Amino acid sequence: MRKLGFVAMVIMALAAAAGAPRPRFVPPGEVVAPIEGVAFSPDSRTLAGASWDNSVILWDAAGGARLRTLGGHESAVNSVAWRPDGRALVSASNDRTLMEWDTASGERRRTFTGHLDGVTSVVYSPDGRLLASGSMDRTVILWNVATGERRRTLAGHAKGVTCVAFSPDGRSLASASWDETVIVWDVASGAQRRTINGHHAPVSSVAFSPDGRLLATGSADRTVILWDMARGERLRAFEGHTDAVTSVAFSPDGRFLATGSEDDNAIEWDAATGELLHTLVGHTKGVTSVAFSGDGNTLAAGSRDGRVILWDAASGAPQRVVTGKSSGVVGPSAWRRP
């Protein structure tokens, strides 16, 4: 699931400590702004990217053409998510707001305000009726999509929230935090069901398996841990990255787990055995986000180098690279097997 990249978390934490506003951060020499989050439309035809140039970019997933740019935020966009019916998407920004967009017209439908600090992550509930957003203000807010009203504020983390994810049945919500924990919440009541401890650095990302039985967490401690949700027990750790893990995502059938890292690479794993299947090399800066297409055929990896590389999920072969300004086919030298 989409998370807040480790470098982005550091920048935001330092700004908060200094009481400073959050200007858009673009590393020196970059031609295009970092892509902080990626998400496929439910039909797998469109790819959305959350950009640190304050916009959301939509690309044709098959051809790579840039379809539309959604502008309206006043600061960097950290996360983007599609409504389950594909008719809308929502973006989360350092400007402390969420914006919902009509995907057919590109018009902004609604702005959600209520967080007191940058919003790092956003996701729709499986039925599309709720939004959950996590923020550096240490809270998670549940929103009524139809009215835009705040339904509930979930407070329990000691530091900023980096990622949120609904369980497939919509009854539970997991939130990851800079405080090195994950909290699992009851959506109906807002009660804390469980606090998960096990990482030794900020937890940047969290994702439920498609059947809801497993939870994957990624951390700045360079590891990914798989948890049994029924018992709250640690099943296994995935170790292979050489820098902070920034993002985790299950394939739609639950067989594979993808991870992104500040080591500039994405890795595809066998979720059942923990075997490293493919190391996906091609980015020149940290990978901030990974996402599978709805059909499971394609894996997208967004990066601080301003590019998104699309990979064949079965073979690990590169298919295409897209950026905020252009797109093209990736050469075979851009990838390797383990």
NORBELZI-V731213 format. One record per backbone hydrogen bond with DSSP energy under -0.5 kcal/mol. CO is the residue of the C=O (numbers start at 1). NH is the residue of the N-H. If there is no record, write none. Layout:
co->CO nh->NH
co->CO nh->NH
This chain:
co->1 nh->248
co->3 nh->5
co->5 nh->9
co->6 nh->10
co->7 nh->11
co->8 nh->12
co->9 nh->13
co->10 nh->14
co->11 nh->15
co->12 nh->16
co->13 nh->17
co->14 nh->18
co->15 nh->19
co->15 nh->20
co->16 nh->19
co->21 nh->23
co->24 nh->26
co->27 nh->30
co->34 nh->36
co->34 nh->52
co->37 nh->50
co->39 nh->48
co->41 nh->44
co->41 nh->294
co->45 nh->61
co->45 nh->62
co->46 nh->41
co->47 nh->59
co->48 nh->39
co->49 nh->51
co->49 nh->57
co->50 nh->36
co->50 nh->37
co->51 nh->54
co->51 nh->77
co->54 nh->72
co->54 nh->73
co->55 nh->51
co->56 nh->70
co->57 nh->49
co->58 nh->67
co->58 nh->68
co->59 nh->47
co->59 nh->61
co->60 nh->64
co->65 nh->60
co->65 nh->67
co->68 nh->58
co->69 nh->71
co->70 nh->56
co->76 nh->78
co->76 nh->94
co->79 nh->92
co->81 nh->90
co->83 nh->86
co->87 nh->103
co->88 nh->83
co->89 nh->101
co->90 nh->81
co->91 nh->99
co->92 nh->78
co->92 nh->79
co->93 nh->96
co->93 nh->119
co->96 nh->114
co->96 nh->115
co->97 nh->93
co->98 nh->112
co->99 nh->91
co->100 nh->109
co->100 nh->110
co->101 nh->89
co->101 nh->103
co->102 nh->106
co->107 nh->102
co->110 nh->100
co->111 nh->113
co->112 nh->98
co->118 nh->120
co->118 nh->136
co->121 nh->134
co->123 nh->132
co->125 nh->128
co->129 nh->145
co->130 nh->125
co->131 nh->143
co->132 nh->123
co->133 nh->141
co->134 nh->120
co->134 nh->121
co->135 nh->138
co->135 nh->161
co->138 nh->156
co->138 nh->157
co->139 nh->135
co->140 nh->154
co->141 nh->133
co->142 nh->151
co->142 nh->152
co->143 nh->131
co->143 nh->145
co->144 nh->148
co->149 nh->144
co->152 nh->142
co->153 nh->155
co->154 nh->140
co->160 nh->178
co->162 nh->4
co->163 nh->176
co->165 nh->174
co->167 nh->170
co->171 nh->187
co->172 nh->167
co->173 nh->185
co->174 nh->165
co->175 nh->183
co->176 nh->162
co->176 nh->163
co->177 nh->180
co->177 nh->203
co->180 nh->198
co->180 nh->199
co->181 nh->177
co->182 nh->196
co->183 nh->175
co->183 nh->185
co->184 nh->193
co->184 nh->194
co->185 nh->173
co->185 nh->187
co->186 nh->190
co->191 nh->186
co->191 nh->193
co->194 nh->184
co->195 nh->197
co->196 nh->182
co->202 nh->204
co->202 nh->220
co->204 nh->4
co->205 nh->218
co->207 nh->216
co->209 nh->212
co->213 nh->229
co->214 nh->209
co->215 nh->227
co->216 nh->207
co->217 nh->225
co->218 nh->204
co->218 nh->205
co->219 nh->222
co->219 nh->245
co->222 nh->240
co->222 nh->241
co->223 nh->219
co->224 nh->238
co->225 nh->217
co->226 nh->235
co->226 nh->236
co->227 nh->215
co->227 nh->229
co->228 nh->232
co->228 nh->233
co->233 nh->228
co->236 nh->226
co->237 nh->239
co->238 nh->224
co->244 nh->262
co->247 nh->260
co->249 nh->258
co->251 nh->254
co->255 nh->271
co->255 nh->272
co->256 nh->251
co->257 nh->269
co->258 nh->249
co->259 nh->267
co->260 nh->246
co->260 nh->247
co->261 nh->264
co->261 nh->287
co->264 nh->283
co->265 nh->261
co->266 nh->280
co->267 nh->259
co->268 nh->277
co->268 nh->278
co->269 nh->257
co->269 nh->271
co->270 nh->274
co->275 nh->270
co->275 nh->277
co->277 nh->338
co->278 nh->268
co->278 nh->280
co->279 nh->281
co->279 nh->336
co->280 nh->266
co->286 nh->288
co->286 nh->304
co->289 nh->302
co->291 nh->300
co->293 nh->296
co->297 nh->313
co->298 nh->293
co->299 nh->311
co->300 nh->291
co->301 nh->309
co->302 nh->288
co->302 nh->289
co->303 nh->35
co->303 nh->306
co->306 nh->324
co->307 nh->303
co->308 nh->322
co->309 nh->301
co->310 nh->319
co->310 nh->320
co->311 nh->299
co->311 nh->313
co->312 nh->316
co->317 nh->312
co->320 nh->310
co->321 nh->328
co->322 nh->308
co->326 nh->323
co->328 nh->321
co->331 nh->334
co->332 nh->335
co->336 nh->279
